[in-house]
């Protein structure tokens, strides 16, 4: 079975395609749909970077769980930040 090439270069090319998809979505989509699409693409890009460039595919399951917990903690903190922003009175 032939290899496609260096896996890092393949991931880099996929990230460039996803970057162009993000730019295209910013011009085509607007409102909540554009936000959901852009954040979904960003989540896919960050997962690919974590998995390949940070070598999570070579780590033990405990280290993978720790990386997922760090990402979950970041989402919780960003959620609290959003709630704080949305509940403040506009002055």
ABEGO torsion letter per residue (X at the ends): XBBAEBAAAAAAAAAAAAAAAAAAAAAABBEAAAAAAAAAAAAAAAAAAAAAAAGAAABBAAAAAAAAAAAAAAAAAAAAAAAAAAABBBX
